[in-house]
Amino acid sequence: MNAITIREASLEILRSLPSNCSAEEIMYKINLAANALEGIKDKEAGSIISTDDLLKKIDSWQQK
């Protein structure tokens, strides 16, 4: 699978936004894409855990 880079995603985002959008909107959308791509990369690398497993770990911390 050819993964999209943050650069490619950023360019696509910039092309899709209206010319009068704010810098904050541009940064928000690019940051959102970067975080999503990082999450996909983590998932593909197997370095994530399920919500249930996370809640179990938190529960075990609270019981100590």
DSSP file with accessible surface (Angstrom, degrees, kcal/mol):
  #  RESIDUE AA STRUCTURE BP1 BP2  ACC     N-H-->O    O-->H-N    N-H-->O    O-->H-N    TCO  KAPPA ALPHA  PHI   PSI    X-CA   Y-CA   Z-CA
    1    1 A M              0   0  199      0, 0.0     2,-0.9     0, 0.0     0, 0.0   0.000 360.0 360.0 360.0 131.2    0.0    0.0    0.0
    2    2 A N        -     0   0  166      1,-0.0     2,-0.2     0, 0.0     0, 0.0  -0.763 360.0-146.0 -87.3 108.5    1.3    3.4   -0.9
    3    3 A A        -     0   0   70     -2,-0.9     2,-0.2     1,-0.1    34,-0.0  -0.518  13.8-120.2 -77.4 139.3    0.9    5.6    2.1
    4    4 A I        -     0   0   70     -2,-0.2     2,-0.2     1,-0.1    -1,-0.1  -0.535  27.9-131.8 -74.9 141.0    0.1    9.3    1.6
    5    5 A T     >  -     0   0   68     -2,-0.2     4,-2.6     1,-0.1     5,-0.2  -0.560  18.8-114.3 -90.1 163.0    2.7   11.6    3.0
    6    6 A I  H  > S+     0   0   74      1,-0.2     4,-2.8     2,-0.2     5,-0.2   0.865 118.7  56.2 -64.4 -31.9    1.8   14.6    5.2
    7    7 A R  H  > S+     0   0  173      2,-0.2     4,-2.4     1,-0.2    -1,-0.2   0.946 108.8  45.1 -64.0 -47.8    3.2   16.8    2.4
    8    8 A E  H  > S+     0   0   93      1,-0.2     4,-2.2     2,-0.2    -2,-0.2   0.919 114.6  48.7 -62.0 -42.8    0.8   15.3   -0.1
    9    9 A A  H  X S+     0   0   11     -4,-2.6     4,-2.6     1,-0.2    -2,-0.2   0.911 110.6  51.4 -63.8 -41.4   -2.1   15.5    2.3
   10   10 A S  H  X S+     0   0   21     -4,-2.8     4,-2.8     1,-0.2    -2,-0.2   0.915 109.7  48.9 -62.8 -43.9   -1.2   19.2    3.1
   11   11 A L  H  X S+     0   0   58     -4,-2.4     4,-2.3     2,-0.2    -1,-0.2   0.913 111.6  49.6 -62.7 -41.4   -1.2   20.1   -0.6
   12   12 A E  H  X S+     0   0  124     -4,-2.2     4,-1.5     2,-0.2    -2,-0.2   0.913 111.8  48.8 -63.4 -42.0   -4.5   18.4   -1.1
   13   13 A I  H  X S+     0   0   27     -4,-2.6     4,-1.3     2,-0.2     3,-0.3   0.939 110.4  50.7 -62.2 -47.5   -6.0   20.3    1.8
   14   14 A L  H  < S+     0   0   84     -4,-2.8     3,-0.4     1,-0.2    -2,-0.2   0.899 110.1  50.2 -59.4 -40.2   -4.6   23.6    0.6
   15   15 A R  H  < S+     0   0  187     -4,-2.3    -1,-0.2     1,-0.2    -2,-0.2   0.829 110.8  50.0 -66.8 -29.9   -6.1   23.0   -2.9
   16   16 A S  H  < S+     0   0   90     -4,-1.5    -1,-0.2    -3,-0.3    -2,-0.2   0.676  94.0  87.7 -85.1 -18.0   -9.5   22.1   -1.4
   17   17 A L  S  < S-     0   0   23     -4,-1.3     2,-0.0    -3,-0.4     9,-0.0  -0.534  85.7-104.7 -83.7 149.6   -9.8   25.2    0.9
   18   18 A P    >   -     0   0   71      0, 0.0     3,-1.7     0, 0.0    -1,-0.1  -0.334  30.6-115.7 -66.8 154.0  -11.3   28.5   -0.2
   19   19 A S  T 3  S+     0   0  132      1,-0.3    -2,-0.0    -4,-0.1    -4,-0.0   0.707 112.4  55.0 -67.3 -17.7   -8.8   31.2   -0.9
   20   20 A N  T 3  S+     0   0  138      2,-0.0    -1,-0.3     0, 0.0     2,-0.0   0.246  78.4 124.5-101.1  16.5  -10.2   33.4    1.9
   21   21 A C    <   -     0   0   25     -3,-1.7     2,-0.1     1,-0.1    -4,-0.0  -0.348  64.2-104.2 -74.8 158.8   -9.9   30.8    4.7
   22   22 A S     >  -     0   0   51      1,-0.1     4,-2.1    -2,-0.0     5,-0.1  -0.363  18.1-117.9 -81.8 159.9   -8.0   31.7    7.9
   23   23 A A  H  > S+     0   0   59      1,-0.2     4,-2.8     2,-0.2     5,-0.2   0.869 116.5  58.1 -61.0 -36.7   -4.5   30.5    8.8
   24   24 A E  H  > S+     0   0  133      1,-0.2     4,-2.6     2,-0.2    -1,-0.2   0.901 105.5  48.5 -61.8 -41.3   -6.1   28.9   11.9
   25   25 A E  H  > S+     0   0   73      2,-0.2     4,-2.5     1,-0.2     5,-0.2   0.917 111.8  49.4 -66.0 -41.5   -8.4   26.8    9.7
   26   26 A I  H  X S+     0   0   48     -4,-2.1     4,-2.4     1,-0.2     5,-0.2   0.957 113.9  45.0 -61.2 -49.0   -5.4   25.7    7.4
   27   27 A M  H  X S+     0   0  118     -4,-2.8     4,-2.7     1,-0.2     5,-0.2   0.900 112.3  52.5 -63.2 -40.6   -3.3   24.8   10.5
   28   28 A Y  H  X S+     0   0  151     -4,-2.6     4,-2.5    -5,-0.2    -1,-0.2   0.949 112.0  44.6 -60.6 -48.2   -6.2   22.9   12.1
   29   29 A K  H  X S+     0   0   80     -4,-2.5     4,-2.2     2,-0.2    -2,-0.2   0.895 115.0  47.4 -67.9 -38.4   -6.9   20.8    9.0
   30   30 A I  H  X S+     0   0   42     -4,-2.4     4,-2.7    -5,-0.2    -1,-0.2   0.921 112.9  49.4 -68.9 -40.1   -3.3   20.0    8.3
   31   31 A N  H  X S+     0   0   95     -4,-2.7     4,-2.5    -5,-0.2    -2,-0.2   0.915 110.1  51.4 -63.8 -41.1   -2.8   19.1   12.0
   32   32 A L  H  X S+     0   0   94     -4,-2.5     4,-2.3    -5,-0.2    -2,-0.2   0.937 111.5  46.9 -60.9 -45.2   -5.8   16.9   11.9
   33   33 A A  H  X S+     0   0   21     -4,-2.2     4,-2.9     1,-0.2     5,-0.2   0.914 111.0  52.1 -63.4 -42.0   -4.5   15.1    8.8
   34   34 A A  H  X S+     0   0   31     -4,-2.7     4,-2.3     1,-0.2    -1,-0.2   0.918 111.0  47.2 -61.4 -43.4   -1.1   14.7   10.4
   35   35 A N  H  X S+     0   0   86     -4,-2.5     4,-2.2     2,-0.2    -1,-0.2   0.893 112.2  49.9 -65.6 -39.9   -2.6   13.1   13.5
   36   36 A A  H  X S+     0   0   54     -4,-2.3     4,-2.4     2,-0.2    -2,-0.2   0.931 111.5  48.2 -63.9 -44.7   -4.8   10.8   11.4
   37   37 A L  H  X S+     0   0   39     -4,-2.9     4,-2.5     1,-0.2    -2,-0.2   0.895 110.7  51.7 -63.9 -37.5   -1.8    9.7    9.3
   38   38 A E  H  X S+     0   0  111     -4,-2.3     4,-2.5    -5,-0.2    -1,-0.2   0.910 109.6  50.1 -64.7 -40.5    0.3    9.1   12.4
   39   39 A G  H  X S+     0   0   35     -4,-2.2     4,-2.5     2,-0.2    -2,-0.2   0.903 110.2  49.4 -64.1 -40.5   -2.5    7.0   13.9
   40   40 A I  H  X S+     0   0   87     -4,-2.4     4,-2.6     2,-0.2    -2,-0.2   0.930 111.1  50.0 -63.6 -43.3   -2.7    4.9   10.7
   41   41 A K  H  X S+     0   0  147     -4,-2.5     4,-1.8     1,-0.2    -2,-0.2   0.922 111.3  48.8 -61.2 -43.9    1.0    4.4   10.7
   42   42 A D  H  X>S+     0   0   57     -4,-2.5     5,-2.5     2,-0.2     4,-0.5   0.907 111.1  50.3 -62.4 -41.6    0.8    3.3   14.4
   43   43 A K  H ><5S+     0   0  143     -4,-2.5     3,-1.2     1,-0.2    -2,-0.2   0.933 110.2  49.1 -63.1 -45.2   -2.0    0.9   13.6
   44   44 A E  H 3<5S+     0   0  122     -4,-2.6    -1,-0.2     1,-0.3    -2,-0.2   0.832 110.8  51.3 -64.5 -30.3   -0.1   -0.6   10.7
   45   45 A A  H 3<5S-     0   0   77     -4,-1.8    -1,-0.3    -5,-0.2    -2,-0.2   0.530 112.7-121.5 -82.4  -7.5    3.0   -1.0   13.0
   46   46 A G  T <<5S+     0   0   61     -3,-1.2    -3,-0.2    -4,-0.5    -2,-0.1   0.724  72.8 130.2  76.0  21.9    0.9   -2.8   15.6
   47   47 A S      < +     0   0   75     -5,-2.5     2,-0.3    -6,-0.2    -4,-0.2  -0.141  45.6  85.8-105.3  40.2    1.7   -0.2   18.2
   48   48 A I        -     0   0   92     -5,-0.2     2,-0.3    -6,-0.2    -9,-0.0  -0.902  59.5-148.4-128.9 161.0   -1.8    0.5   19.5
   49   49 A I        -     0   0   88     -2,-0.3    -2,-0.0     1,-0.0    -6,-0.0  -0.909  27.3 -99.6-125.6 160.7   -4.0   -1.1   22.0
   50   50 A S     >  -     0   0   56     -2,-0.3     4,-2.3     1,-0.1     5,-0.2  -0.280  30.8-113.7 -74.1 161.7   -7.8   -1.4   22.2
   51   51 A T  H  > S+     0   0  104      1,-0.2     4,-2.8     2,-0.2     5,-0.2   0.907 118.0  54.7 -60.9 -41.1   -9.9    0.9   24.3
   52   52 A D  H  > S+     0   0  111      1,-0.2     4,-2.1     2,-0.2    -1,-0.2   0.919 108.5  47.7 -60.3 -44.2  -10.8   -2.1   26.5
   53   53 A D  H  > S+     0   0   74      2,-0.2     4,-2.2     1,-0.2    -1,-0.2   0.900 111.6  50.9 -64.4 -39.1   -7.2   -2.9   27.2
   54   54 A L  H  X S+     0   0   76     -4,-2.3     4,-2.6     1,-0.2    -2,-0.2   0.935 109.7  49.4 -63.3 -44.8   -6.4    0.8   28.0
   55   55 A L  H  X S+     0   0   99     -4,-2.8     4,-2.5     1,-0.2    -1,-0.2   0.884 109.5  52.4 -63.0 -36.7   -9.3    0.9   30.4
   56   56 A K  H  X S+     0   0  140     -4,-2.1     4,-2.3    -5,-0.2    -1,-0.2   0.907 109.7  49.1 -64.6 -41.5   -8.1   -2.3   32.1
   57   57 A K  H  X S+     0   0  107     -4,-2.2     4,-1.8     2,-0.2    -2,-0.2   0.933 111.7  48.3 -63.8 -44.0   -4.6   -0.8   32.5
   58   58 A I  H  X S+     0   0   53     -4,-2.6     4,-1.9     1,-0.2    -2,-0.2   0.920 110.6  51.9 -61.8 -41.9   -6.0    2.4   34.0
   59   59 A D  H  X S+     0   0   79     -4,-2.5     4,-1.3     1,-0.2    -1,-0.2   0.910 108.0  51.4 -61.3 -41.2   -8.2    0.4   36.4
   60   60 A S  H  < S+     0   0   52     -4,-2.3     4,-0.4     1,-0.2    -1,-0.2   0.854 108.3  52.4 -67.0 -32.3   -5.1   -1.6   37.5
   61   61 A W  H >< S+     0   0  152     -4,-1.8     3,-0.8     1,-0.2    -1,-0.2   0.881 107.7  51.4 -66.9 -39.0   -3.2    1.7   38.2
   62   62 A Q  H 3< S+     0   0  145     -4,-1.9    -1,-0.2     1,-0.2    -2,-0.2   0.759 104.8  57.2 -71.8 -22.9   -6.1    3.0   40.3
   63   63 A Q  T 3<        0   0  144     -4,-1.3    -1,-0.2    -5,-0.2    -2,-0.2   0.585 360.0 360.0 -84.4  -8.9   -6.1   -0.2   42.4
   64   64 A K    <         0   0  204     -3,-0.8    -3,-0.0    -4,-0.4    -4,-0.0  -0.343 360.0 360.0 -81.0 360.0   -2.5    0.1   43.4
